[in-house]
Amino acid sequence: MTRFILVHRFPPAATQDDVFAMAHAAVSRSPGDTRWLRSWVAGADGILFCEWEAPSAEAIRSVLEGLDLCPLEAIYRVKPLWFA
């Protein structure tokens, strides 16, 4: 399965509860082959990074459609990198 990093920007007025509610909605409507793995926040910059596993970027976009609290700025296809 392919991994993706998504970059979202959340509005300054958004609360932690608002962001959690949006994340819960996305996870609950994800089909079996598209799943959220983890997120990181750069709070001072208002940026949310989310790691997903999905067959395509379009599959993730369809899950996020209509969840407008944290607009999607970019989706990057990534590969885990291991250092020896």
Contacts in CASP RR format, 6 or more apart in sequence:
PFRMAT RR
TARGET T0000
AUTHOR 0000-0000-0000
METHOD contacts of the structure
MODEL  1
MTRFILVHRFPPAATQDDVFAMAHAAVSRSPGDTRWLRSWVAGADGILFC
EWEAPSAEAIRSVLEGLDLCPLEAIYRVKPLWFA
1 33 0 8 1.000
1 53 0 8 1.000
1 54 0 8 1.000
1 55 0 8 1.000
2 53 0 8 1.000
2 54 0 8 1.000
2 55 0 8 1.000
2 56 0 8 1.000
2 77 0 8 1.000
3 37 0 8 1.000
3 51 0 8 1.000
3 52 0 8 1.000
3 53 0 8 1.000
3 77 0 8 1.000
3 78 0 8 1.000
3 79 0 8 1.000
3 80 0 8 1.000
4 51 0 8 1.000
4 52 0 8 1.000
4 53 0 8 1.000
4 54 0 8 1.000
4 57 0 8 1.000
4 60 0 8 1.000
4 75 0 8 1.000
4 76 0 8 1.000
4 77 0 8 1.000
4 78 0 8 1.000
5 49 0 8 1.000
5 50 0 8 1.000
5 51 0 8 1.000
5 52 0 8 1.000
5 75 0 8 1.000
5 76 0 8 1.000
5 78 0 8 1.000
6 49 0 8 1.000
6 50 0 8 1.000
6 51 0 8 1.000
6 52 0 8 1.000
6 60 0 8 1.000
6 72 0 8 1.000
6 74 0 8 1.000
6 75 0 8 1.000
6 76 0 8 1.000
7 47 0 8 1.000
7 48 0 8 1.000
7 49 0 8 1.000
7 72 0 8 1.000
7 73 0 8 1.000
7 74 0 8 1.000
7 75 0 8 1.000
7 76 0 8 1.000
8 47 0 8 1.000
8 48 0 8 1.000
8 49 0 8 1.000
8 50 0 8 1.000
8 70 0 8 1.000
8 71 0 8 1.000
8 72 0 8 1.000
8 73 0 8 1.000
9 46 0 8 1.000
9 47 0 8 1.000
9 48 0 8 1.000
9 70 0 8 1.000
9 71 0 8 1.000
9 73 0 8 1.000
10 18 0 8 1.000
10 19 0 8 1.000
10 46 0 8 1.000
10 47 0 8 1.000
10 48 0 8 1.000
10 69 0 8 1.000
10 70 0 8 1.000
11 69 0 8 1.000
12 46 0 8 1.000
14 69 0 8 1.000
14 70 0 8 1.000
18 69 0 8 1.000
19 41 0 8 1.000
19 48 0 8 1.000
19 69 0 8 1.000
19 70 0 8 1.000
21 69 0 8 1.000
22 67 0 8 1.000
22 69 0 8 1.000
22 70 0 8 1.000
23 36 0 8 1.000
23 39 0 8 1.000
23 50 0 8 1.000
25 67 0 8 1.000
26 36 0 8 1.000
26 63 0 8 1.000
26 64 0 8 1.000
26 67 0 8 1.000
27 35 0 8 1.000
27 36 0 8 1.000
29 63 0 8 1.000
30 36 0 8 1.000
30 63 0 8 1.000
31 59 0 8 1.000
31 63 0 8 1.000
33 54 0 8 1.000
33 55 0 8 1.000
33 59 0 8 1.000
34 52 0 8 1.000
34 53 0 8 1.000
34 54 0 8 1.000
34 55 0 8 1.000
34 59 0 8 1.000
34 60 0 8 1.000
34 63 0 8 1.000
35 52 0 8 1.000
35 53 0 8 1.000
35 54 0 8 1.000
36 50 0 8 1.000
36 51 0 8 1.000
36 52 0 8 1.000
37 51 0 8 1.000
37 52 0 8 1.000
37 53 0 8 1.000
38 50 0 8 1.000
38 51 0 8 1.000
39 48 0 8 1.000
39 49 0 8 1.000
39 50 0 8 1.000
39 51 0 8 1.000
40 48 0 8 1.000
40 49 0 8 1.000
41 47 0 8 1.000
41 48 0 8 1.000
41 49 0 8 1.000
42 48 0 8 1.000
42 49 0 8 1.000
48 70 0 8 1.000
51 78 0 8 1.000
52 60 0 8 1.000
54 60 0 8 1.000
57 75 0 8 1.000
57 77 0 8 1.000
60 75 0 8 1.000
61 72 0 8 1.000
61 75 0 8 1.000
64 72 0 8 1.000
END
